[in-house]
Every structure is written in C-alpha cells, then in structure tokens.
Amino acid sequence: MGFMDFLTQEIAIDLGTANTIIIHNDKVVVDEPSIVAMDRTTGRIIAVGRVAMQMHGKTHENIKTIRPLRDGVIADFEAAESMIKGMIKMINPTRRFFNPSLRMVICIPSGITEVEKRAVRDSAEHAGGKEVYMIHEPMAAAIGIGIDVEEPVGNMIVDIGGGTSEIAIIALGGIVCERSIRIAGDDFNANIEEYIRRTHNVLIGERTAEQVKIMVGSALNELENPPQDFAVHGRDLVTGTPKEINVSYTEIAHALDKSIAKIEEAILNALEMAPPELSADIYKTGIYLAGGGALLRGLDKRISAKTKLACYIADDPLRAVARGTGIALKNIDRFQFLIR
C-alpha cells in the first residue's frame, strides 16, 4: 500500500430515498436511514441517520426532520450534502485531524435527468468527493446479484426501492430497455396510512406505516405462511384519543394492490420493448427482484403469475445495489464503460 493510497479513501454509496448504504474495503460500514434533523433557529444539523429517524414525527417547533431525497433524487440540496458528510464521518469516527480525499461511486436511478444527476454530483463533491463516478441502479443491482453483465445474454432486473422502481433489461454491459417509475416503498407506506385512515378512522404516521409494511405487508390475499395480525397504534379521528387496532396481511394486500399493479404494468411495458432475441433469453433466465420492495411477501409469486416467467429474489435484496456499486468501485477499470 503506497502513500498515495493512504491519502485516498474509496467508498461506494447507495444513496437511497429510504436508506443510505456506504461500502468501504468490501464491507458495509454505514447502513442508515436517509434523514437528518435540523435546529430551525441556528440551521445546524443535530442528528443524521438512525438518531434523526427516531426524532421523525416527534419533533417540537425548534427541530425539524428532513428527508433530502424524494422519488430517488435529491429534493433538498443542503440537507443531502450534510447527510452525506455526516455518514462519511461515521466511517472513521475516531479520525479528527486528517481527512483523506475521497473517490466515490454513487448509484443513481436510470430515469434520472441531467439536472438531477448534477445535483447528486455537486452534493458528493461538496461532501469531500475528489473523484465522483455514477452507476445506474439496475446495473449495480445486476452486478450485486452476481450476473455477468458483459455476457451477450439478456437479464431482467426489477429494483424496487424507497422512491423509485427501476426495471431494466441488461445485455452486453448496457441497458437495452428500461422503465423507471416513481412508485415504490414510500407509496406503499402512503397507501397503508390512507387505508387505515379510511377503513379504521385511525391516523398513523409514516414510521408506523413502514412498520406495518414490514410486519404484515403482502402482495397476495392468500399466503402459505401468513404473518400474525399486527397491533397498530394511532389517533382515533372520531374521539381524538390514542387507539389500538389489529391489522391483517389481507387488509394490507388490498391497500397495496393498485401500486403493485402499476409496477406490474411497468414490467410488462419493459418486456414489450425487448428485442425478440432478448425475450428468448429472459424466458430462460427469468426476472430478478432487488431492493427493499422485493421483501414484500408474495411479490415474486404475483409478478411470476402476471408475466408467466420465473421470478427470483436476490440474496439480501436490500444491499444488492450497494454490493454491486462496491464491486464496480473495486474493478473501476473493468467497469469503466458503466461508470459516468
């Protein structure tokens, strides 16, 4: 290891709407919610990541929590910059006197505009990045799953994150056809909030909706191993007092039905765009699911029934994109054609 290597730190960042994952030396060193807490009076960032998430929905007038990313792109430039800085500091919490220059590979949605791409690059550079590269999420997910993206074989990736669902058909180291829709985990949470408000007259927050999705979320009305009903706490809209209700997975499947149908429609649209030779490959290779949305119970079976294709969930789908970004960083010369 040379002196210049010591001066440069290489990190791969999966900058997600819901979670940000940082990989350094082939290890996940940061896995935190994408959120910051700010003091309104001073404008100072007082918490980043998990600590800020614990404050979310419980703040008083002097503190506000900000989720800097919406629909997979940066919505609040300054908060995003502070969040990236705060999370980079978590890699070496003991290092105070010397900050190495950073070489970063950041994954971005495939449907991102040039302006949105510039916002990501600027945020990363302001957070200390001397060299900033970008890779599209579906490509990073494919590499993370273990697919040889350079082969002349078609593979279909569906990456359902917090803000966007990325659907891409990949061959010969490039995206042949893709669909990026802004319906994903955040929309599932909003569907659950709205359903519980409308059906049970109970108001719940974003964090509670996320918990309901994790505990009893389902894409199907019938599951082989159904989860037990989950006790949900919120505010009764009639009396204004706190209330507990029990929610079943069938209710949540009903609440999420329209959003999942839109993702299915986008998958079918991407399949329609595929050249016939790649369609033949996908019939053999099937569809690979990545991202947090892939963990939704029964989603693989539902997509398989809709498309008549085999559907596989990636190992550790939450980190598939981050892992692929890390591999691209480690083999930056080999994957130069993928990185912008």
Residue pairs with C-beta under 8 A, 6 or more apart in sequence:
6 100
7 100
7 101
8 100
8 101
8 102
8 103
8 130
9 24
9 91
9 100
9 101
9 102
9 103
10 24
10 102
10 103
10 104
10 329
10 330
11 22
11 23
11 24
11 88
11 91
11 102
11 103
11 104
11 105
11 329
12 22
12 23
12 24
12 104
12 105
12 106
12 322
12 325
12 326
12 328
12 329
13 20
13 21
13 22
13 23
13 84
13 104
13 105
13 106
13 107
13 124
13 322
13 325
14 20
14 21
14 22
14 106
14 107
14 140
14 319
14 321
14 322
14 325
15 34
15 69
15 84
15 106
15 107
15 108
15 120
16 34
16 69
16 72
16 161
16 162
16 163
16 321
17 34
17 67
17 69
17 70
17 71
17 72
17 161
17 162
17 163
17 164
17 184
17 185
17 186
18 33
18 34
18 161
18 162
18 163
18 185
18 186
18 292
19 31
19 32
19 33
19 34
19 162
19 292
19 318
20 30
20 31
20 32
20 33
20 34
20 49
20 83
20 84
20 87
21 28
21 30
21 31
21 319
21 321
21 322
22 28
22 29
22 30
22 31
22 87
22 88
22 90
22 91
22 322
23 29
23 322
23 323
23 325
23 326
23 329
24 91
26 326
26 330
28 319
28 322
29 90
29 91
30 49
30 87
30 90
30 91
31 319
32 48
32 49
32 50
32 87
32 90
33 49
33 50
33 52
33 53
34 67
34 68
34 69
34 83
34 162
35 48
35 49
35 52
35 53
35 56
35 65
35 66
35 67
35 68
35 83
36 45
36 47
36 48
36 52
36 65
36 66
36 68
36 79
36 82
36 83
36 86
37 45
37 46
37 47
37 48
37 51
37 52
37 55
37 56
37 59
37 63
37 64
37 65
37 66
38 44
38 45
38 46
38 63
38 64
38 65
38 66
38 79
39 45
39 46
39 62
39 63
40 61
40 62
40 63
40 64
41 62
45 79
45 82
45 83
45 86
46 63
47 55
48 82
48 83
48 86
48 87
48 90
49 83
49 86
49 87
49 90
52 65
53 65
53 207
55 63
55 65
56 65
56 206
56 207
57 65
57 205
57 206
57 207
59 65
66 76
66 79
67 75
68 74
68 75
68 76
68 77
68 79
68 80
68 83
69 75
69 80
69 162
69 163
70 163
70 186
71 163
71 164
71 182
71 186
72 108
72 109
72 112
72 161
72 162
72 163
72 164
72 180
72 182
72 184
73 109
73 112
73 116
73 119
73 120
73 163
74 80
74 116
74 119
74 120
74 123
77 119
77 122
77 123
80 119
80 123
81 123
81 126
81 127
84 123
84 124
84 127
85 127
85 128
88 102
88 127
88 128
99 128
101 128
101 130
101 131
102 127
102 128
102 129
102 130
102 131
103 129
103 130
103 131
103 133
103 329
104 124
104 129
104 131
104 132
104 133
105 133
105 134
105 135
105 325
105 326
105 328
105 329
105 332
105 339
106 120
106 124
106 132
106 133
106 134
106 135
106 325
107 134
107 135
107 136
107 137
107 140
107 321
107 322
107 324
107 325
108 116
108 117
108 120
108 134
108 135
108 136
108 137
109 136
109 137
109 163
109 164
109 166
109 180
110 136
110 137
110 138
110 139
110 166
110 168
110 175
110 178
110 180
111 164
111 166
111 178
111 179
111 180
111 181
112 120
112 180
117 134
117 340
120 134
121 132
121 134
124 132
125 132
133 329
133 332
133 339
133 340
134 339
134 340
135 324
135 325
135 328
135 335
135 338
135 339
135 340
136 166
136 168
136 175
136 338
137 159
137 161
137 164
137 166
137 321
138 157
138 159
138 166
138 167
138 168
138 170
138 175
138 178
139 149
139 168
139 170
139 175
139 324
139 338
140 321
140 322
140 324
140 325
140 328
141 157
141 159
141 166
141 288
141 290
141 291
141 314
141 320
141 321
141 324
142 149
142 155
142 157
142 168
142 170
142 288
142 324
143 149
143 323
143 324
143 327
143 328
143 335
144 290
144 314
144 319
144 320
144 321
144 322
144 323
144 324
144 325
144 326
144 327
145 157
145 288
145 290
145 314
145 315
145 320
145 324
147 155
147 157
147 170
147 288
149 155
149 170
149 173
149 338
150 172
150 173
151 171
151 172
152 171
152 172
153 171
153 281
153 285
154 169
154 170
154 171
154 176
154 274
154 277
154 278
154 279
154 280
154 281
154 282
154 285
155 169
155 170
155 171
155 281
155 282
155 285
155 288
156 167
156 168
156 169
156 170
156 267
156 270
156 271
156 282
156 285
156 286
156 287
156 288
157 166
157 167
157 168
157 169
157 170
157 287
157 288
157 290
158 165
158 166
158 167
158 263
158 267
158 287
158 288
158 289
158 290
158 291
158 294
158 303
159 165
159 166
159 167
159 168
159 289
159 290
159 291
159 320
159 321
160 184
160 185
160 263
160 289
160 290
160 291
160 292
160 293
160 294
160 296
160 299
161 184
161 185
161 291
161 292
161 293
161 321
162 184
162 185
162 186
162 292
163 182
163 184
163 185
163 186
164 180
164 181
164 182
164 183
164 184
165 180
165 181
165 183
165 184
165 263
165 266
165 291
165 293
166 178
166 180
166 291
167 178
167 179
167 180
167 181
167 266
167 267
167 270
168 175
168 177
168 178
168 179
168 270
169 175
169 176
169 177
169 178
169 270
169 271
169 273
169 274
169 278
169 282
170 176
171 278
171 281
173 337
173 338
174 337
176 274
176 275
176 278
177 270
177 273
177 274
178 270
179 266
179 267
179 269
179 270
181 262
181 263
181 266
183 259
183 262
183 263
184 291
184 293
185 213
185 291
185 292
185 293
187 259
188 213
188 217
188 256
188 259
188 293
188 296
189 206
189 209
189 210
189 213
190 209
191 255
191 256
191 258
191 259
192 204
192 209
192 212
192 213
192 217
192 252
192 255
192 256
193 204
193 205
193 206
193 209
194 255
195 251
195 252
195 254
195 255
196 202
196 204
196 209
196 212
196 232
196 234
196 245
196 247
196 255
197 203
197 204
197 237
199 251
200 245
200 247
201 236
201 237
201 238
202 232
202 234
202 235
202 236
202 237
202 243
202 245
203 234
203 235
203 237
204 212
204 232
204 233
204 234
205 234
208 232
208 233
208 234
211 230
212 230
212 232
212 247
212 252
213 252
213 296
214 295
215 227
215 230
216 227
216 228
216 229
216 230
216 247
216 248
216 249
216 252
217 249
217 252
217 256
217 296
217 297
218 226
218 227
218 249
218 250
218 252
218 253
218 256
218 296
218 297
218 298
219 253
219 256
219 260
219 296
219 297
219 298
219 299
219 301
219 302
220 253
220 297
220 298
220 301
220 302
221 250
221 253
221 254
222 250
223 249
223 297
223 298
226 249
227 249
227 297
229 246
229 247
229 248
230 246
230 247
231 244
231 245
231 246
232 244
232 245
232 246
232 247
233 242
233 243
233 244
234 242
234 243
234 245
235 241
235 242
235 243
236 242
236 243
249 297
253 298
256 296
260 296
260 299
260 302
263 293
264 302
264 303
264 306
264 307
267 287
267 303
267 306
267 307
268 306
268 307
271 279
271 282
271 307
274 282
282 309
283 309
286 309
286 310
286 311
286 312
287 303
287 304
287 307
287 309
287 310
287 311
287 312
288 312
288 314
289 299
289 300
289 303
289 311
289 312
289 313
289 314
289 317
290 314
290 317
290 320
290 321
291 317
291 318
291 320
291 321
292 317
292 318
293 299
294 300
294 313
294 314
294 317
295 313
295 317
295 318
300 311
300 312
300 313
301 311
303 311
304 310
304 311
314 320
316 323
327 335
328 335
328 338
328 339
332 339
